[in-house]
């Protein structure tokens, strides 16, 4: 690093390559995809380049490089999670988009009961209780120990599956 | 991998000789020197409080000034260390303001206890906070400008500590200038706003020191 700070380009190439070899396993342990590792590694190398004047060659290089690597990794993860959060569907919004009364149905339960039984057990139980036994979503929720909104969501998903199967 | 190799080659082409940043101790010394000059000039214009020498013989007033000065020195040093990605590998020293804050708090608690019977409250109130904040602006600007030249990986904390360092210059000036002995007033209008400044510094750090 001392040589590269003095402007020795060959030493600088060697340093950056050694840093790449040093940081790749560190990043691979913490990130899922190799493309992601490459992206963050590039960010780190650029940051090391930008901040190289803050290294004087008098103290160990590795803690300095790892400090920058951790900083950029955290930055990347923060952005990634923020992005996922932005694109996540709000549960309240989902609830609003559901029908007010999910127990109303244009077709009889008996006519589709065979398809209902093919659904996952929880969804089938919910539909059976709502449409065969006539319980409301709230009552079903109390009966099977779920939240009312979760019952509505499960019912909504079951309707979707049933609709696809019946339209086939 | 090809992208990385290309990037390394490009960065190496751009790499010319660079002057390493000064040691953080030297950097903080520069800030402290500038702040001392600023404080001296400000006091020369505004004037020292009457009978300052006698007041300095009061143990708690002297202790307050000494701990405030310590806080200023320690926060300046810490801000300089926080300017470096690895805190110049002096992590403990970078977090030293916590200890000096605790000491300052302790001194203020004792000073409050010793203020018996309580000194009369001055007629003014928020004007002190306003004056200190105005006095703080210049040191804050130069500290933040200086910090921007480096590469802080703890930019929130660096912003907070730099703001507190600048605010302690203002607080020192006010304490050496204002003829007031009421600890209640000093705590409420001089030092409590420090907390707000610290929080503001966290945000300013994000805005100005992120790289």
Interface residues (C-beta under 8 A of the other chain):
Chain A: X4 X5 X6 X7 X9 X10 X12 X13 X16 X17 X20 X38 X41 X42 X45 X46 X47 X49 X50 X51 X52 X53 X54 X55 X56 X57 X59 X60 X63 X64 X66 X67 X68 X70 X71
Chain B: X1 X3 X4 X7 X8 X9 X11 X12 X13 X14 X15 X16 X17 X18 X19 X20 X21 X23 X83 X84 X85 X86 X87 X88 X89 X150 X151 X153 X211
